[in-house]
Amino acid sequence: MPVSIIDSRDEIAKLDKSNMIGSIEALGHQIEHAWEDLKKIKFTSKNEIRNVVVAGMGGSALGADVILHLFKEELTVPLYINKTYFLPNFVDEHTLVVLSSYSGTTEEVLAAATEAESRNAQIMVICAGGALLELAQAKGYTHFVIDPVHNPSNQPRMAIGYSVFGTIGLLEKAGLLSISDADVAAVVATIHKQVEACTVEVLGESNPAKVLAYLMIDHQPVITAAEFLEGAAHVSANQHNENGKVYVNYKVVPEINHHLMEGLRFPKSNASTHFFVFVTSVLYPPKISLRMKLTQQIVESNEIHTTAVPLQAASKLEQVFEMISLFSFCSFYLAMLEGIDPSPIPFVDEFKDELKKLSQEYS
């Protein structure tokens, strides 16, 4: 691997105007900070909670997606992620609605807030400010305010530590999850270990994130995972879309064993354009591990390049953040290799501005 921009902090700083690398390296500190702030929060349920709806868009919904798959064996009530203006019909006084918006101005979430109140739902809020915080304070909703001191880039997607653990903490306050200080400490230790392995000063093939970034260049990567890592795969794909400006998708085993494998043959260009990254874990059930191995063999038999990324941490919670940290670094290094600042999202911003202007016609 050649010496390049990703081996020099000085060269990186010329492109990384918002210090995204600082946000990536501070993931563990985000979690520690969020966990301490959450200890101050109180919540008393008005009615029995029979289901949970998390209303959020983009990066603000990723925490819920991680939780949905990571804690599916622990959650005793259904969890639904709402990604539109309207809440599902089942929402009532037995529903806990968590309104999640980093900016506090997301219009879909604010619309859901109005509907949640009209349905007498129990409401919690996670945000960094904006109209959503004003609403929470005015209505007395239990709320976790993200104080993003460990997110120097100020990009919502890079506040994933605050987002995931903020949502975990609120669900714990509602009696739906149980997380200990020791669990949090173990996650933070795992992240610090990953940061040490993937940081800028670790050069060449010794750095797994840099190796992945080089393998992904000029390809359409497909992050493939299973079970408790599905939400982490979603986070990883989204960060590559927004940070690396690259078309990265994620797929889940065993679902893809029932259809996608037959779609690998055509177009013939798949062999040169696609690249599958199989995220493996000894914590998968044995049948899932076997499926991952066989799926990789099928992909390779179609002359599509693959690689396996084995996770090493001791628990499912730790492996989720081991994966998120690794792929966060990878998405950043891809942006550097492409010669772009990873923070700006011009098409998303342009879309939102145009939507705001044109929406006046529908009001």
N, C-alpha and C positions, 0 to 999 in steps of 0.2 A: 504494500500500500504506500503510495507516495506521500511525502510531507505536503500538507496543504493548509488551507485556512483553518480547518477544524483542529489543528494542533497548536494554534496560537491565540491566546486571549486578546492580544493587541489587535490582530487582524479581525477576529470575531467582533470586537467592539466597534469596528468601523461599519459593520452591517447591522449589528444587533443594537439598534438605537434605544430600545426600551428595556434593555437588560433582561430579556427573556431567560437567558441562561441562569440568571440569578433566581428567577422564580422556580425553575426546574430544580436547582440545587437546594432550594429552601422548602421542598415538599414536606420533609419531616418536621421542620419548624412550624409550618402551617398547621399540621395535625396537633402538635403540642399546644400551640396557641389556642386553637379552636377548642380543644378538650378542656383547657383551664377555664376559658370563658363560659363554656357550657355548664360548668359546675354551679354557676350563679343562677341558672334558669330554673324556674318552678312551673309546674303544670298540674292542674287538677281536672280530670275528665268530668264533664257534665253528665254524660251518659256512657253506657257500655260501648266501647269501640269495636265495631264488627268488620270494618274495612278501612283501608287507607288509600287516599288519592294524593299523589304528588303532582302538582301543576307546575311545569317548568319547560323551558325551551333551550335547545342547544346545550351549552356547557352547564347551565343551571339544572338540567334534568339528568346529567350524567351520574350524580351521586345516587339518585334513586335507582338508576339502572344497575349500578354496582351492587347496591343493597338487595335488590330484587333477586339476583342470582346468587350472591354470596350467602345470604341468610335465608334461603328458601326453606331450609330444614328447621330454622329457629322461629321464623315468623308464624304466628298462630292465626293471623287474619290475612285476607287477600290484600295485595298491594298493587295499585294500578297507577301507571304513569300517564298523565293527561297532557297531550301536546297539541292542544287546539284551544279555541275560545270557549268551548262549551263543555261542561262537566257531564259525565255519564249519568243516566237516569237513576241509578241506584243511590246516589248521594243523598243522605238525609241526616237526621240528628245523631245517628250512630256511625257516621263517617268522620274520620279525621282527615281534613284537607290541609296539606302542607304546601304553602305558596312559596315557590323558589324562584328568585330572580336576582342575580348578582347586582345589576344596575338598579333594580327596584322600579323600572319603568317599562318592562316587557308588557305589551298590550294584551297578549293572550292571557298572561297570568293575572293582570288586573281585572280582566273580564271574568275570569274564573273566580276571583275574589268576591265580586258582586254576586255571582250566582251561588257561591258557597254560603254566603250570609243569608240569601233569600231561602235557602233550603235548610237553614238552622244547623248547618254542619259545625263541627268543632274545628277551629282554625289555628294553625301555627304558621309562622313566617320565617324564612331565611333570606336575607338580602344584605347589601352593603349600604343601602340608603334609598333615596328616591321616594316616589309616591307610595310604594309598598310599605316602606318603613313608617311614613306618616300615617298610613292607614292602620298599621299594627299598633302604633302608639295611641292613636285616637280611639280605637275600638278595644284596646286592652288585650290584644291577642298575644299569646306567648310567642316571643320572637328571638331569634339568634341573629345578631348583627355581625356581619363579617367585617373585621377590622384588618384590611389586607396589608399589614406591615411586612409580611413575608411574601408578598406578590408584587415585586417592584415593576414588573411589566404592566400591571394593572389590566391584564387581559383576563376576562372571566374564565376562560377555559384553562388558564394556568393557576387558578385558585382551587384546583381539584381537591386538595387536602382539606380546605375549609368546607367545600361543598359536600364531600362524602361524609366527613366526620361531623359536620354541622347537622346533616340529615340523620345520621346514626344517633347523635346526641338527642335530637328532638324525639325520635322514636323511642329512645330509652326513657326519656322523661314521661312518655305516654305509657310506659310499662310494656312495650312491645319487643324490646331487644335488651340484651344484657352484655355490656362491655366493661372490662375492668381496666384499672390503671396499668396493670401488668400487660394486658393485651395491647394497649396503646404504646407502651414502652417497647414491646417486641416489634411492632410495626415500624416505629421510628428507627430502631436499630437496623432493621432490614433495609430501610430506605438509605440510611447513611452508608451502609455497606455497598449498596448499588451505586450511590453517588461516587464513592471512592473508586469504583471499578470503571465508571463511565465518564468521569469528568475530563475536562479539556487536556489536562496534563498527562493523562494516560494515552500513550501513542500507539498507533498501528493496530496490529492484530490482538494486542493485549486488551483493547477496549471493545467490548461486545456491541455497544451502541454504534460506534464508528464502523465496525465490520458490517452491521446490518444496513447502515446508511449507504455504504458503497454498493452493497448487493442490490439495493432498491433503486438505485439511479437508473433512469430511463426504462423503468418497468412499471407495471401496474400491480402493486403488491396486494396480496389477499392474506390478511391476518386470520389464522384459523385456530380456534380454541374450543373449549367445551366446559360444560357444567358451571362451576362457581366462577370461572374466568370470563364468562360471556360479557358481563358488564365492563370488565377491564378491557376486553377486546374492542368494545364500542368506544370507550374513552380513547384508546390508542389510535383507532382509525380516524376519529374526529380530529385528534390533535395533528395527525399527518395531513388531513385535508386543510386545516386552517394554518398550521405552522409551515409545513413543507410545500403547501399549495399543490399537492400531488393527489392523484386519484387513487386513494387507498380504500379498500373495502374490507369488511370482516365477515367471516362465515363461521357457522357453529356445527360441530359434530355432536350427535349423529344426524341432525337434520339434513345436511348436504349429502349424506350417503343415499338418500332416497330420490335425488334428482340431479344435483349439480354435476356429479361425476360423468353423466352422459352429455353434459354440455361443454366438455373440455376440448372436443375434437375440432370444432369449428367456431370461428374462422381459424384457418391454419396459422394465422399470425399469433395465436395464443402462445405458441411455443417460444416466440421471441419477445412477446410483450408482457406476459404474466410471470409472477413470482410468488409462490406460496410460502408463508412463514407459519410453521406448525408449532404452537406453544404447548409444550408437554409438561406433565406434572405427575409425580409419584402419588399425589393425593387424588387423582382421578380414580373412579372405580375401574377395576381391571378390564371390564368389557369396553369402557370408553378408551382406555389406553390402547387396547387392541385395535379399535376402530380408527384411532388417530394414525397408528402405524400403517394399517392397510390403506387408508385414504391417501397418505403420502405416497405409497407405492403406486396407487392408481394414477395420481397426478403425474408422477415421474414417468409412468409408462406412456403418457401422452406427450412426452418430451418437454414438459414444463419444469423449469427449475424450482427447487424447493430448498428449504433449510429448516432445521429444528432448533427451537429455543427452549432448553430445559430449565424450569424454575427450581430453585434449591431451598427456599425458605421452609420453615417447619410447619406453619399453619396456613389455612386457606386465606385468612385475612392478610397475613404477611405476603403471601404469593401474589395477591391482587395488587398490592402496592410495589412489590418487586417488579411486576410486569409493567405497571403504569410508569414507574420511574425509568425503566429501560427504554420504553418506546417514546417517552417524552424527550429523552436525550436524542434518540434516533431521529425523530421528526425535526428537531432543532438542527442537527448536523446536516440533514438533507437540505434544509433551507440555506445553510451556509455554503454547501457544495454547489447549489444552484445560483448562488450569488444574490440572494434576496433577504430582506429584513423579514423575519417570521411574524412579527406582531401585527402589522396592518392587514386588514381584511377588506379591501376596497370593494369587492363585488357584494359582500354582505351589507356593507355600509350604504352603498349606492342603492341596493334593493330596498333597504329600510327607508331611506330618504324618499325614494320614488313612491313606495307604498303609502307613506304618510301623506304625500301630496295628493295622490289619486284617491285615497280613502275618503277624502272630503266629499267626493261625489256620491258616496254610499251612506253618508251619515244622515 
